[in-house]
Amino acid sequence: MGEILEYDFFARLSDEFPLQQPTEIELELQQQIADLKKENELYKNLLTGKLG
């Protein structure tokens, strides 16, 4: 539809809704989530006998 109207809807939307950089707290929480996922995988492997 944008081609027919010769209008770049994506450019307009990106102007209206710019991407936001994550805050320091969000970055810390993302790291905690990643660490907990690794820990869960470790425990899962221990329980299923896949480690040593």
RAQUITA-V513313 format. One record per run of one state. SS is the DSSP state (~ for helix, > for strand, _ for the rest). FROM is the first residue (numbers start at 1). LEN is the number of residues. If there is no record, write none. Layout:
SS/FROM/LEN, SS/FROM/LEN
This chain:
_/1/1, ~/2/4, _/6/3, ~/9/8, _/17/7, ~/24/24, _/48/5
